[in-house]
Amino acid sequence: MNYISTRNRAVSLTASQAIVRGISEEGGLFVPDEFPVLDAADFEELKTLDYMGRAKKILSLFLNDFSDEEVEACVRGAYAGSFEDDQPAPISRIGSHANVLELWHGPTCAFKDLALQLLPHLLVTSAKKASDAKKTVILVATSGDTGKAALEGFRDVPGTEIIVFYPSDGVSSMQKLQMDSQQGGNVHVYSIKGNFDDAQSGVKKIFTDRAVKEKLAQNGMRFSSANSINWGRLAPQIVYYVSAYCDLLAREEPLDGGFHVVVPTGNFGNILAAYYAKKMGVPICKLICASNANRVLTDFIRTGVYDRNRAFYTTVSPSMDILISSNLERMLFELSGNDDRAVAAMQAELAATGKFTVPDDMREKMQALFWGGTCDDSATLATIRDYFTEYGYLVDTHTAVALNVYRQYVAQTGDDRVTVIASTASPYKFADSVLTAIGEDGTGSQFDRVRRLSEKTGTAVPAPIAALENAAVRFQTVCEKEQMLDAVYGALGILP
Ligand SMILES: *Cc1c(COP(=O)(O)O)cnc(C)c1O
């Protein structure tokens, strides 16, 4: 297996090269040129292993230039001791068919931990093979969840420094506190005067500046990216879908007709990982793609027209407020039968006009695989209330979008086979909306509200959120968006 680019199949790299580079020179994304396929005997074996054992087996199939010892060390570094009860992806059954795959028991209480706890280890191991630099510098622009998960993942990982920029008015107070109180000797956090786009453009500019790259190289450093287009973030996500299947097998669920997967979707990374698991032999029937009011993907799945020229909504599920789903490019590559030219043409059209249309055969293939649905904020909150009243099960706003769309799917198709719903965040990360949903008032300090949510629902406050109340603020520097490069040099101890 080698890694090729979605826009140029002639590119051929090892896993470590693909992980260190992050994105291909011509703008394409790296994908394996063939996928390993698991058979019944493999699943029987995987079923007997714990999460780390499963992760090791599955990841070694993709990390083609890593030794077994290296894969083992990466997996241990990521998952040993960082997740509640040492269970990164437990399943809760609600009702008779729905299995909620809880991906929020990690250090930042959102599913991004599953990938961002592992990525630093993959990156450091890859850099040893594929880069001359002694130190890898991670630059992140964040609107909230990714920044904190990346900080936790990279904290005190030898050979790395991580610098995070967030917009001073663009993150929730809980997210701000999470980042400003970050521990670790290699972490640097700045808020910038501006919005998320300012932070993102600033980071991109620094990233692509040749003079800056030179200066880092003189100091034995190299930039890398932790964002969701890196293959090193996708591979860990495939693991939990395979693992969920093993758990369903172990419970002897009726799986003759396979099972559905429902994913609350933004950048399309999480649901793409489920598709790859299906491609590897996990018997997934429909991939149900759930969107909030930013329903660009629902419309695409239904019509074959992707059109980002539309109003942008700020919703109660902010991590899905996205109009350009960057990982969709990998799915287009699949649907087109690995046609790099067709993908490059569609992406060029998207960049120029904000829109593209797939040919009929691609649309039909997509519709056979996916079902798209959408739900607005009031339906999201109603779903939280319904599931809490009906099953005593509390979900966050993103998971609620998935549950709502799942209900729509069952109502429309009558197909109620076993289903796995990806639950992407703890309800405590979005305590204000969840309190409102269950009819409680949202007054008092943010930690008063967290406590009230716990009292009213009889659920426990996750330890990482409880610990924040007394956490000391370490970072308070606000910088102008023109000063981001100075901040980077300052953090790295490089003279401008
Ligand atoms: C990032 C995120 C999503 C969207 O995941 P994608 O992989 O971008 O589709 C959904 N829910 C939560 C809580 C997130 O943080």
The ligand as an SDF file (V2000), in Angstrom:
LIG
                    3D

 15 15  0  0  0  0  0  0  0  0999 V2000
  -15.8100   18.3210   14.9780 C   0  0  0  0  0  0  0  0  0  0  0  0
  -17.1380   17.9290   15.5280 C   0  0  0  0  0  0  0  0  0  0  0  0
  -18.1650   17.3900   14.7040 C   0  0  0  0  0  0  0  0  0  0  0  0
  -18.0240   17.2560   13.1950 C   0  0  0  0  0  0  0  0  0  0  0  0
  -17.1460   16.2250   12.8270 O   0  0  0  0  0  0  0  0  0  0  0  0
  -16.5610   16.1410   11.3350 P   0  0  0  0  0  0  0  0  0  0  0  0
  -15.5490   15.0680   11.3680 O   0  0  0  0  0  0  0  0  0  0  0  0
  -15.9620   17.4980   11.0750 O   0  0  0  0  0  0  0  0  0  0  0  0
  -17.6840   15.8490   10.4170 O   0  0  0  0  0  0  0  0  0  0  0  0
  -19.3440   16.9670   15.3070 C   0  0  0  0  0  0  0  0  0  0  0  0
  -19.5300   17.1010   16.6370 N   0  0  0  0  0  0  0  0  0  0  0  0
  -18.5850   17.6220   17.4580 C   0  0  0  0  0  0  0  0  0  0  0  0
  -18.8770   17.7590   18.9190 C   0  0  0  0  0  0  0  0  0  0  0  0
  -17.3580   18.0560   16.9370 C   0  0  0  0  0  0  0  0  0  0  0  0
  -16.4340   18.5840   17.7680 O   0  0  0  0  0  0  0  0  0  0  0  0
  1  2  1  0
  2  3  1  0
  2 14  2  0
  3  4  1  0
  3 10  2  0
  4  5  1  0
  5  6  1  0
  6  7  2  0
  6  8  1  0
  6  9  1  0
 10 11  1  0
 11 12  2  0
 12 13  1  0
 12 14  1  0
 14 15  1  0
M  END
$$$$
